[in-house]
């Protein structure tokens, strides 16, 4: 209650302040090809100079948009599909690039170049990202494994945090919204004499909503209680460079909307995440050389209550990811900038299903470690108009210490005992090349072309965990190889008039060794029924063809108009399985959660009276199952075509305050997802921002 009253007090404290000065964003143009980005080559380059398709979302665009979560920032970016059916209450958000499907492991998510996709699952927790720390978001479309390694098949998203400058600065934002949702974000920093420090925090609680299509006593609200805090310490000068230590902590409790009436009382389902992230980095430059050394550790303690019939159990999983790398760049050679780096990454999982209603404990675990080397050359010719960028990354991965066992087993889990024991170790290699070229046409225009390869490793849980799934049992498979994708792309940016740009791209991708759960042809006796034994295997080949076209127009200072169209054709062209074993051939079917058509539009008008941002998004229908089945009396299998409108208005109050009001899904478009739950619908909010 104290937290709620604090937020409401901050929200209405601005009542007597009426002078209009503060703005949520300045009048700088949101679209700017001269923005410097680092995610395309690991060296700072203007977008116009790079030979890839990259979208940069600057701070003024982030502040002016109706954003509730860090992944919301990506809505409206061409080629990107953001799936968060339950809004802020969703257990997972998925961000997918260029038609590779909903699987988050195929699109890499980073914070300042550090990956947050977990090796255990491939998922990324966007709740770890405090929006008050952000300076920009860089979206590289197409494979980026040549410099970042695994998961960058469809592309990569890099959240860039702000630098800390001299002096004292502070920012606090509090908001109140639908479903009795109240949240507060804060950031404060101080710098002097090269030393700097910053602290941040984020709190949000909500009563939530009931997503059930048929509400009864066993369905309740999906609630939310999340907290995030962080600290940054560092020192820098021109000679030494910048050394920085960071720590971030996230604690998120999400209700699942489920209730069970057990013999010993009521049990409500929930998911609980506790994340801790540590990072130490050093960046320096001297003459024509620049260096970067970074190390990180990320841990997650996850717990969830589940039940099957009258059997209740806790899923408890400890996950860890870690890594370190050193990279070097040298621009002293004529017409060349050479870069190289050595990288070590690893992860581990230790999972347990602990039954409350029996003595059963089902345990799985495993580790993955990798060593990689990348090299890159930026070759400048024709007085800088032509850039050729060859790069190559080689990676070797070790899967070890995999195991599956049962302790205190009863009839509930005895059917799994034949599959217990240590798992075989495995080793695999990956080569990720990229060749790209860019030609400057003058007048702020360019064309580019590229050929690249990306990959996605198998998740540790797919490789080391045996367990029940709907209709059967899936076996651990440590020999699961990575998925690969080869992409060929061409595009350009063309200045048609002052403030008017068009940016088209076309690409063709062929994915191989895609992962699917396959029937092994064997069965297992569970109760009085024979159930199929499944295994995650490399059986799929996928063809993806697509194109994007962005138009950006800034006719006058403070007014930005944008629109884009995305076409995606993602089809399974080969599915190599034994149909006699009970598998269904899905050759010719479309990838799930991949709309064929998307249209986005946005208007942002910043002025001294009332600032407005309106966003429109259209997505064509999406399949939710690999068989592409139609909806029938047995269930919903498709998301219909949807049109969303989000809006935000804001006004400065004095020189330090901004009052905002906004809505996501303004016209309350709802649908039923694959789990039979209703999506969130309209969400309204008020915000007060204080800048010091």
N, C-alpha and C positions, 0 to 999 in steps of 0.2 A: 504493500500500500504506500509506503514512503516513496518508493521509486516512481509510482504512478503520479502522486501529488507533485513530486519534483518536476516531472516532465510537463504537467499541465501548468504549473506556475511559470516555468520558463516560456511556455508557448504564449501566454497572455501578458507577460511583463512588458511587451512592447506597446501596449495600448496608447499611452500618452505621447509616443514619438511619431511625428507625422512628416518631418522633412524628408524629401525623397532624394537620396544620394546613392546609397549602396545598391549595387547590382549583383545578381547571382553570377553573371558572366560579363566580360567586357564586350566591346563591339568588334573585336578581332574576328576575322572570317574563320568559320569552323573548318572549311576545306582549304588546305594550304599545301601545295606540293613541295614547299620549301621547309616544311617541318622536318626536323632531324630525328631519325629512328635508328634503333640498334638491332632490332630483331631479324632483319633480313640478312645481315652479313656479320653480326657481332662487332662491327665498327660503325661509328656514328656517320650516317649518310643522309642527305636530303632524300625525300621520297622520289623526287624527280631523277635523282642520280642512280637509283637502284634498278636492277633488272628483274624485279618480281612484282607481283600484285600485293600491295600492302595498304591497309586502311588504318589511319591514325585517328583516334578519337581524343581530342584535346580536352583540357580541363573545363573550358567554357561550355563545351557540348555535354560533358558529364553533369555539370551543375545545373544546366537548364532542362535536362530531361527528367521525366517522371520515373525515377529509378528507386526501387526498393531493395534490390540485391545487386551484387557486383556483376552477375551474369546478365541482368537487365540492360546494362550498358551496351551489350552486343546486339540487342534487338534492333532491327532496322539496318544492320550491316548486310550487304548483299553476299550471298553464298553461305550465310551462317544461319543455322536453325537452333534456337534456344527452346528447350523443352522443360517446362516447370509447371506441370498440370495443376498442382495445388498451391502455386504461388509461394509465399514465404514459409508455408507449412510443409512443403515437399521435403522428403528425406534426401533426395538427390535432384540436382539440376543437371541437364545434359546440354553441352554446347558442341555442335557438330558442324564441320566445315566441308563444303563441296561434296555432298552426297554420299558420305561414307557410312551413314546410318547413325542410329542413336547411341551406339557404343562410345562412351566418353574416351576410352583408351585409344581411339583413332584420331583424336584431336588433342594436341598438347596444350596444357595450361601452365603458365609460369607467373611468378612474381619476381620482378627484377632479374629475370633470367634463370631463376631457380624453379625446377618443375614441382608441381603440387599433385600431379597424377600419381596415385599410389601404385607401387609395383604389385601389391597384393590383389588389387581389383581393377586398376586402371581409372578409377573414379577420381574426381577432384572436388574438394570441399570449398565451395565459393564463400561459405560463411566465415572463412579465415581472413577474408579480404575486407578491411575497413575502408569504406569509400572516402572517408575524410583524409586518408593518406595519399590518395592518387593524384598524379600529375597528368597521366595520359594512359591510353590502352592501345597497343599495337597489334594488329591482326594481319598475320602473313597467311595468304591463301595458297594452297598447294603444298606438297611435301617440303618439310624443313628439317628432315632427319640428317641432312649433310652437315649441319652444325649442332643440332640439339639432340640427335639420336632418336630413341624410341618414342612412340605415340604421335609423332608429327606426320601422320599420313595425309589427312585432309588439310592440315595447316596448324598454326600455333597462335595462341593468344597470350600476349605478354603485358601484365599489369605493371606499369611503371610508377613508382612512388616518388613523391616530391623530395627535392633536396632541402636541407635545413640551412637557412641563411643566418647571418649575424642578427642579433637582437632577439627580443621576446615576441613571439607570435602565438596566438591561440585561436581555436575555432571550436564552437560547440553547436550542434544541431539537434533539436528535439522535435519529435513528430507524434501525432496522434491520428489513428486511422480506424478503418472498419474492423469489426469484430473485437472492439475494445483493445486495439493494438497500440502500444506506446513504446517509443524507442528514443534513445539518446546516443549520439556519436560525439566524440571529443578528441581534439588533438592539440598539444601544446609543445612548443619547441623553443630552444634558446641556443644561440651561438655567439662565441666571442674568442678572438685570438686563435682561431683555427679549431678550437674545441667546440663540439656541439652535442646536444642531447634532445631527445623528444620522447614524449609519452602519449599514448593513445588509449581510447576505451570505447566500447560499444555495448549497449544493453538494449534488449528488446523482449517484451512479453506480449502475449496475446491469448485471449480466450479461444480463438479459432472458430472453425465452422464444422458442421457435420457433413461429410462428403457422400454419405450413403445414398444410394438411389431409393432404397426402402428403409426408412428410419424405424428402429425399434429399440428395445431396452439394451440390446447388445451393440448398438452404435452410439458413439459419443463424438464430441468435438475433437478435431485435430488441433491441439494446443501447441504453444511455443514459449520457450524460455531460453534465451541465448545470451551469452556474455563473451566479450572479447577484450583483451588488453595486450598492450605491447610497449616495449621500451627500445630506444635506439641510442647508442653512445658512439662517438667517433672523434677523429682528429684528422685534419688535412691542411696541407699547404702546397704551393706550386712545386717545390723541390721533392718533397716526400711522397706526395699523392694523398689519397684518402683511405684511411682504414676505418672500418665500421663494424660494430657488433650489434646484433639485433636478436630480440626474443619476442615471441608472440604466443599467446595462450587463448584458446577458444573452448567454451563449454556450452554445448547446445543440447537441450532436451526437447524432443518433439513427440507429442502424442500421436498415435496411429489411428485414432478414431474407432478403436475396438475395445470391447469390454466382455469379460468372461465372468460368469457367476460360478465360482468353484465351491467345493464343499467347505473350505476354510475361509471363505470370504470373496470379495470382489477383486478381480485382477484387471487392470487397465494396461493395454499395450502401449509401448513407447520405444523410441530410439534415443540413445544417449551417446554423444560424441564428446571426447575430451582430446583436443589437439595441442601439442607443444612443438614450436618450431624455433630452432636456433640457427643463426647464420653469422659467419665471420668472413669479411671480404676486404681485399686491398686492391686499389686501382692506382696506377701511376703511369706517368709518361715522361720521357726524356728525349729531347730531340725528335728523331723520326720513329722512336720506339714507344710502344705502350704495352702495359702488362695488366693482367688481372689474375688474382688468386682468390678462390672462393671455396668455402666449405660449409656444409649444412647438415643438420639432423632434424628429422621430422618424425614425431611419434603420434599415434592415435590409439586411445583406449575406447573401444566401442562396446556397447552392450544393448541388448534388445530382448524384450519378453515375447515369447511365442508359445503357441499351443497347438496340439493336434488331438482332437477329441477332448478327452479329459486329462491328457498328459501336458503338463506345463513345464517349460524349460527356459533357461536364460542362455542367450548367445553372447559369449564374451570373447572379444578378439583384440589382441594387442598387435598393432602394426607399426613397423618402423621403416623409414626411408632415409638414406644418407648418401653423401657424395662429396667429392672434392675435385677441383680442376684448376689447371693453370693454362692460360692462353697468352699469346704474344703476337703483336702486330708490328710490322716494319714497313715504312713508306719511303725509305731512303733510296730505293732503286728507281731508276728512271721509268716512269709510266707504270709502275707496279706498286701494289700494296699487298704484302705477303702476310698471311696469318696462319698460325698453327696452335694446336692445343692438345693437352693430354687430360683425360677425364676418367675418374673412377666413380661408379655409382652402385648402390646396392639396396636391398630391402629384405625384410623378414616378416613372417606372419606366424602367430601362435593363437589358434582358435580353439574354443571349447564350447560344446553344448552341455550345459549342466542342468539336469532335470530336477525340478522341485518335488515332483510326485513319485520319484523312484531314485535309485542309487546310480543311475546311468550317467556316465561322462564320456562324450565323444570328442576326441582330441585330434587336431591336425596341425601341421606346421611345415615350414620350409624356408629356404633362403635363396636369394638370387644376387649375384655380384657380376659386374661387368667392367671391362677396361676398354677404352676407346681412344683413338687418335684421329684428329681431323686436320686437314690442310686446305688452304684456300688462297687463290691469287686473284686480285682485282687488276686487270690489265686495261689501261687507258690508252686509246689510240685516236688518231684523227683530231688532235687538239682537244681531247676530252669528250668529243661527241660520241665516240664508240667505247663502250665498256664491255669487256668479256670477262666472265666470272666462272672459272672452273673450281670445283671444290670436291672433296672426297672425305668420307668418314668410314673408318673400319672399326668394328666392335666385336668383342668376344665375350660371351655370357656363360656363366657357370650356374647351374641349378643344383642345389645340394641340401642335405639334411632334411629331405622330405620324409614325412612319416604320417601314418594314420593309425590310431589305436582306440580301444574302448576300455574303460575302467568301470567296474561295478555293473557290468552288463546284465540286463534282464531280457525278457521276451520283447521289450520295446525296441531294443537295438541289436539283438543277437543275430539278426539276418545280415548285419554288416561285418560280423567277425571274420568271415573268409577273406576279407579284403584289407585286414589290418596288417601292420608291419612297416618296415622301412621301405622307402621308394628308391628306385634307381636314380643315381645322379645323371645329369645330362649336360652337354656343352653344345653351343651353336654359335655361328658367326654371321655377321651381317656387313655388307658393303653398301654404302649409301652415296652414290655420286650425284652431282648436279652440274649442269653446264647451262649458263644463262648469258644473254647478251642484251644490251640496251643501246638505242640510238637516239640522241637528242636532235630534235627537228628544229629547234629554235622557237622563240615566242612562247616558251613555257609548255612545250609539247614533247612527247617521247613515244617510242614504240619499243617493245621488248619481246623476247621469246625465251623459253627455257625447256629443258628436259631434266627430270629429277626422279629420284626413287626415295620412297619413305617406307617405314616399317612400324609395326606394333607388336611388342612381345606378348606372349601368353601371360595371363595373370597368374600369380602364385597360387591363388585359390583354385583356379581351374586345373593347375598342374599338381596340387598336393592335397586337395580336399575330396574325399568321397562322402556322398550324402544323398538324402532323399530329395527328389524333385517331383513335380506334378506327374503322376502316372508311373514313376519308376525310380531308379537309382542311377546317379552319374558317378563314374569312377575317376579317380585322380589319373592324370596323364603327364608325367614329367618329360615325355618326349615330344610334347606339343611344340611345334615350330612357330616362329613369328609369321604374322601376315605381312605381305609386301604389296606395294602399289607403285606403278610406273606412270608418270604424268607428263604430258606434252602440252605446252601452253603458249599462247600468244596474246598480246594485248597492247594497250596504249592509253595515253592520257593526252587529250587534245583541247587546247584553248580555243574556243570558238569566238569569244568576245571578252571584253573586260568583265571579270567575275563569273564567266560562264565556261564550265568545263564538262566534257563527257569522257568517261573512262570505261571502255568495253574490254572484255576478256573472253576468250574461248579456250576450252581445255578438253583433253581426252585422257582418261585414266583406265588402266587395267590392273585390277587387284587380284592377287593369287594367294593361295593357302589360307583363305578366310576360315575362321573358326566357326564350327557348328556342332551342336550336340547330336551325336550319331548313335543309332541303335547298333550294338555289337553283335546282335543275333542271339545272345544268351539271355536267359531269364533268371529271376531271383524270386524265391517264395516269400511273400510278405503276407502274414495272416493266412487266409485260405485262397489267395490269388497269386498267380505268376505275373510278375512285373518285368518290363524290359530293363536290361542293363545298358546304360548309355555311356558315352565317353566323348569328351570334347576333342575334335580332330580337325586336321587341315584338309578340307574337302571342297571348298568353294572358290570359284573364279568369278569375279565381278567386273562388269564393264560400266564405266561412268562417263557420260558425255554431258557437257554443260556449258553455260555461258552466263555472263553477268554484264550489265550495263548500268553505270551510275551517271547521273546528271546532277551537277551542283551549280547553283546560281546565287550570287550575292550581289544584287543590283545596287544596293546602297549600304552604307555602314549600319550594322545592327540588324539587317534583314538577311536571313539565309534560307534558301529553298533547296530541297534535295529530293530526288526520287531515284529508285533503282528497280531493276527487274532481274530475277534469277530463274534460269531454266536448268533443271537437273533430271537426267535420265539414268537411274541406277538400277541395273538389272543383273541377276545371277545368270551367267552364261554357261557355267559348268558346275555340276554337283556330283562328285565322284563317290557314290556310296552304293552299297549292296541293297537293292530293293527287296530281295528275298529275305533279308534280315529284319524287315519291317519298316524300313526307311521309305519316306515319300520323296520322290524326285521333285526338287523345287527349281530345276532349270527353267529359265524364262520368267521367274517371278521377280518382283521388284523388292528392293531393300525396304525394310520397315522404317517408319518415322522419317520419311524422305519425301517432302512435297515436290511435285514436278514443277510447279510454278509458285513464285513468291513475288509480291509487289510491295514495296515500301515507299512511303512518302513522309516528309517532315517539313514543317514551317517553324522557324524560330524568329521572333521579332523582339528585339531588346531596345527599350527606350526609357525615358525618364519617368514615364507615368505608370504603365502596366506592361510587364513583359509576358510573352506568350510562347509556349511551345506546344505544337500539336503533331502527333505521330499517327500514321495510318499503316497497318500491316495486313496483307492478305496472304494466306497460305492455302493452296489447293489441298484436296483430301489426301490422307495418309493411311497406308496400311499399318495395322498393329500386330500382324502375325505373318510369319514367313511363307505361309500357304496362300496369302492374299485372299482369304475367304471373305465373302460378303457378310453383312450383318444378318442374323437370323434369330429364330426364337431361342437359340441356345446362348446367345450373347452378342455383344458388340465387338466388331473386329476392325472397325475403321474410325478414324477421326474425320468428320466432314470438313468441307471447305469452310474456312473461318476468316472473318474480317474483324480486326481489332482497332480501336481508337484509344490512344492514351493522350492525356493533356496535362499541362501544368501552367499555372500563372504565378507570378511573383512580383513583389514590389519592395524597393528599398525603403527602410525606415531609419532616418538619420544616416550617419556615416559608418555604422557598424552592424546594422541589423537588416535582415531580409525575411519577409513573411511570404510563405508560399502555400498554395493549395493545388492539389493534383488528383488525378484519377488514372488508374490502369484498367483496361477493358471497360471503357466508359459505358458502352451499350450492353454490358452484361451477357456476352456471348459465352455459353457453357457447352460442354460436351462430356461424354462418359469415356474414361480411359480403359486400358486393357485389364485393369483390376476391378472394373465395374464401379468406379467412384466418379462422382461429379467434379469437374474442374472448379476452380475458385470463383470465377465470375468477377463482378465489379469490385474494385478496392479504392476507397476514397481516403485522402489523407490531408492533414495540415502540417506545415513545418515552420519552425522558427530557427534561423541561423544567426549566430553571433560571431563576428570576426573582430579580433583584436590585433 
